[in-house]
Amino acid sequence: MDSTPPPDLTARNFPTAEEDAHLVQEKSRYGGPESAYKLAFTDTEFLLREELRPVRMQLELLKPELVQHEHGIESTIVIFGSARILPPEVAQQRLDQARASGIEENERRAEAAVAMSLFYDEARRFAALVTERSRTLDTPIYVVTGGGPGIMEAGNRGAFDVDGKSIGLNIVLPHEQEPNQYITPELCFQFHYFALRKMHFVMRSIALVCFPGGFGTLDELFEVMTLIQTGKSRRRPILMFGRAFWEKLINWQHLVDTGMISPGDLQLFHFVESAEDAWSRLAEHYGFDATPTITGRYAEDI
């Protein structure tokens, strides 16, 4: 009796691209840079051609999408804010150094940095709170940041403090930007195209949480506001930490008084001052428990 097992009905008819990529060996005559012998999908020089931009854009859309899907990530909260905001202990150390230098301008800037460092702590506490509390929900909520230092680091660090996963969407910049050390490694992405990175910020987001920041923060804030205002995106909470900062920076009422926006557009966002306040706003919008009891535990406090 033949003991050979029957053919697998689901067996592949052709080798995979990965198998062929490993199988193909460089030929001595056709291994030089001028040769077209490489497989198209392993030929970096070919993929970087100007004409291949649509393919590269598709890849930048697909890779984070597929990886997040594989990890079961459906809902995120985006935390934006300045890369220049320091952890409080670092800000205080620089203030001490500035005072020792006796240079008034350095001392003034260092004092401002200490004041702004409070937002680092609040972003860290908020990310920890979201990560901890959302574990009780049917769909966990993951923090996503731009992956760099400052407020971005604080967001990833807060999730890390409570043993949670978080996402970093880094971008290649002319000056070197390393991903902060608190991003979950398998969820740390790098982008070339700002547009594709922005898409991934909002595709899964249930809220935008905006801390004080500069041009990049304002860019992301107003883009999301515009998408919601124009009906291109579903309405979701936009929470802005630090009313005093934002009202000094932007004269919102002037936009209404001059007819540039409608009075109702001021309801697109809410000011918050604390992690608990922000969670309560989310709870009210989505029906979560509106009385948070976890305020975010730092790893060194456990």
C-alpha positions in Angstrom: 0.0 0.0 0.0 1.3 3.4 -0.9 2.1 5.4 2.3 2.7 8.7 0.5 0.4 11.3 1.9 -2.1 12.9 -0.5 -1.2 16.3 -2.0 -2.1 19.3 0.1 -5.0 21.0 -1.6 -3.8 24.4 -0.3 -0.2 24.0 -1.4 1.4 26.8 -3.3 1.7 26.3 -7.1 4.7 28.7 -7.3 7.6 29.5 -4.9 7.2 32.6 -2.8 9.0 35.9 -3.6 11.0 35.4 -0.4 12.1 32.0 -1.5 13.2 33.2 -4.9 15.0 36.2 -3.3 17.1 33.8 -1.3 17.6 31.4 -4.2 19.0 33.8 -6.7 22.8 34.1 -6.5 24.8 36.9 -8.0 26.5 35.9 -11.2 30.1 37.1 -11.6 29.4 38.7 -14.9 26.1 40.2 -13.9 26.7 41.2 -10.3 28.0 44.7 -11.0 26.0 48.0 -10.4 25.3 48.4 -14.1 23.6 45.0 -14.3 19.8 44.7 -14.5 20.0 41.1 -13.3 18.6 41.6 -9.8 14.9 40.7 -9.0 12.9 43.9 -9.2 11.7 43.7 -5.6 15.2 43.3 -4.2 16.7 46.0 -6.4 16.9 49.1 -4.1 18.3 51.3 -6.8 15.4 50.4 -9.0 12.8 51.0 -6.3 14.3 54.4 -5.6 13.8 55.6 -9.1 11.6 58.7 -9.6 9.1 56.8 -11.6 8.6 54.3 -8.7 7.3 57.0 -6.3 3.7 55.6 -6.4 5.0 52.2 -5.4 7.0 53.6 -2.5 4.0 55.5 -1.3 1.9 52.4 -1.5 4.5 50.5 0.6 4.5 53.2 3.2 0.8 52.9 3.5 0.7 49.2 3.5 3.5 48.3 5.9 2.2 50.1 9.1 -1.3 49.1 8.2 -0.5 45.4 7.9 1.7 45.3 11.0 -0.9 47.1 13.2 -3.6 44.8 11.9 -1.5 41.8 12.8 -1.2 43.2 16.4 -4.9 43.7 16.7 -4.6 47.5 16.9 -7.9 49.1 16.0 -8.2 52.2 18.2 -5.5 54.8 19.0 -5.1 58.1 20.7 -2.7 60.5 19.0 -0.5 62.6 21.3 1.1 65.6 19.6 3.4 68.2 21.1 6.8 69.8 21.0 10.0 67.7 20.7 11.7 70.4 22.7 9.8 70.0 26.0 12.2 68.4 28.5 11.6 66.0 31.3 11.4 68.0 34.5 14.6 66.7 36.0 16.5 67.6 32.8 15.0 71.0 32.6 15.9 71.7 36.3 19.5 70.5 35.7 19.8 72.9 32.8 18.4 75.8 34.9 20.9 75.1 37.6 23.7 75.2 34.9 22.3 78.4 33.4 22.2 80.2 36.8 25.7 79.1 37.4 26.8 80.6 34.1 25.5 84.1 35.1 24.1 84.7 31.5 20.7 86.3 31.9 19.3 85.1 28.6 20.3 81.5 29.2 18.6 81.7 32.6 15.4 83.1 31.2 15.2 80.4 28.6 15.9 77.7 31.1 13.2 79.0 33.4 10.7 78.8 30.6 11.8 75.2 29.9 11.2 74.3 33.5 7.7 75.7 33.3 6.9 73.8 30.1 8.4 70.6 31.5 5.2 70.2 33.5 3.5 69.2 30.2 6.0 66.3 29.9 4.8 64.9 33.2 1.1 65.4 32.2 1.6 63.7 28.8 3.3 60.8 30.6 0.5 60.5 33.1 -2.2 60.7 30.5 -0.6 58.0 28.3 -0.3 55.7 31.3 -3.9 56.4 32.3 -5.2 55.7 28.8 -3.2 52.5 28.5 -4.2 51.2 32.0 -7.9 52.1 31.8 -8.5 50.9 28.3 -7.5 47.4 29.2 -11.0 47.0 30.6 -12.6 48.0 27.3 -13.6 45.6 24.6 -11.2 47.4 22.3 -7.9 48.5 23.9 -6.7 52.0 23.1 -3.1 52.4 22.1 -1.1 55.6 22.3 0.6 56.8 19.1 3.2 59.6 18.8 5.6 60.9 16.3 8.3 58.8 17.9 10.8 61.5 18.8 11.8 63.3 22.0 9.8 65.7 24.2 6.1 65.2 24.4 6.4 62.3 22.0 8.8 60.5 24.4 6.5 61.3 27.3 3.5 59.7 25.6 5.4 56.5 24.7 7.0 56.5 28.2 3.6 56.6 30.0 2.5 53.5 28.2 5.8 51.8 28.9 5.4 52.7 32.6 2.4 50.5 32.9 3.7 47.7 30.7 1.7 48.7 27.7 2.4 48.8 24.0 2.6 52.1 22.1 3.3 53.2 18.6 5.9 55.6 17.1 5.6 57.0 13.6 9.1 58.5 13.0 10.0 60.6 10.0 13.4 60.9 8.2 14.6 64.5 8.7 17.7 66.4 7.6 18.9 66.5 11.2 19.1 63.1 12.8 16.1 61.9 14.8 16.4 58.7 16.8 13.2 57.0 18.0 12.8 57.4 21.7 13.6 54.4 23.8 10.0 53.8 25.0 8.3 52.8 21.8 7.3 49.1 21.4 10.0 47.9 18.9 7.6 46.0 16.7 5.4 49.1 16.5 8.2 51.6 15.7 7.9 52.8 12.1 9.8 55.1 9.9 8.4 57.3 7.1 9.8 59.2 4.2 6.5 60.8 3.1 4.9 63.2 5.5 1.5 62.6 3.9 1.5 58.9 4.5 2.6 59.4 8.1 -0.3 61.8 8.6 -2.7 59.3 7.3 -1.6 56.7 9.8 -1.9 59.2 12.6 -5.6 59.6 12.0 -6.7 56.3 10.4 -7.3 54.5 13.7 -7.5 57.5 16.1 -10.4 58.0 18.4 -9.0 61.3 19.7 -6.3 63.9 19.1 -4.6 65.1 22.3 -2.5 68.2 21.6 0.2 69.6 24.0 2.0 72.9 23.4 4.2 72.8 20.4 5.5 74.6 17.4 5.0 74.4 13.6 4.7 70.6 13.4 2.2 70.5 16.3 0.1 73.3 14.7 0.2 71.6 11.4 -1.2 68.4 12.7 -3.8 70.2 14.9 -5.2 72.3 12.2 -5.2 69.5 9.7 -7.4 67.3 11.9 -9.6 70.3 12.7 -10.1 71.0 9.0 -10.9 67.4 8.2 -13.6 67.4 10.9 -14.9 70.9 10.1 -15.3 70.0 6.4 -16.9 66.6 7.1 -14.1 64.6 5.5 -13.5 62.9 8.8 -15.8 61.7 11.5 -16.1 63.9 14.6 -13.8 62.9 17.4 -12.5 64.7 20.5 -9.7 67.2 20.1 -8.2 67.9 23.5 -5.7 70.7 24.0 -3.6 70.7 27.1 -2.9 74.2 28.6 -5.6 76.8 27.9 -3.3 79.6 28.8 -0.7 78.6 26.2 -3.3 78.1 23.4 -5.3 81.3 24.1 -2.2 83.4 24.1 -0.9 81.8 20.9 -4.2 81.9 18.9 -7.0 84.5 19.1 -9.8 82.0 18.5 -12.6 84.6 19.0 -10.9 86.9 16.4 -11.5 84.1 13.8 -15.2 84.1 14.7 -15.5 87.9 14.8 -14.0 88.3 11.4 -16.1 85.5 9.9 -13.2 83.2 9.2 -14.8 80.4 11.1 -18.4 79.8 12.4 -19.1 80.2 16.2 -19.9 76.5 16.3 -16.4 75.7 15.1 -15.1 76.6 18.6 -16.9 73.4 19.7 -14.5 71.3 17.7 -12.0 71.3 20.5 -11.8 71.4 24.3 -9.1 72.7 26.7 -8.0 70.4 29.4 -5.4 70.8 32.2 -4.8 67.3 33.6 -4.7 63.7 32.6 -7.9 63.1 34.6 -9.7 65.9 32.9 -8.7 64.6 29.5 -9.9 61.1 30.3 -13.2 62.4 31.6 -13.7 64.2 28.3 -13.1 60.9 26.4 -15.4 59.0 28.9 -18.2 61.5 28.3 -17.8 61.3 24.5 -17.5 57.5 24.2 -19.4 56.4 27.3 -16.4 55.1 29.3 -16.4 55.2 33.1 -16.1 59.0 33.7 -14.4 58.7 37.2 -10.8 57.6 36.6 -9.1 56.0 39.6 -5.8 55.3 37.9 -3.7 58.4 37.3 -0.7 56.7 35.8 2.0 55.0 37.8 5.6 55.6 37.0 7.8 52.5 36.8 10.1 53.7 39.6 7.1 54.2 41.9 5.9 50.6 41.7 
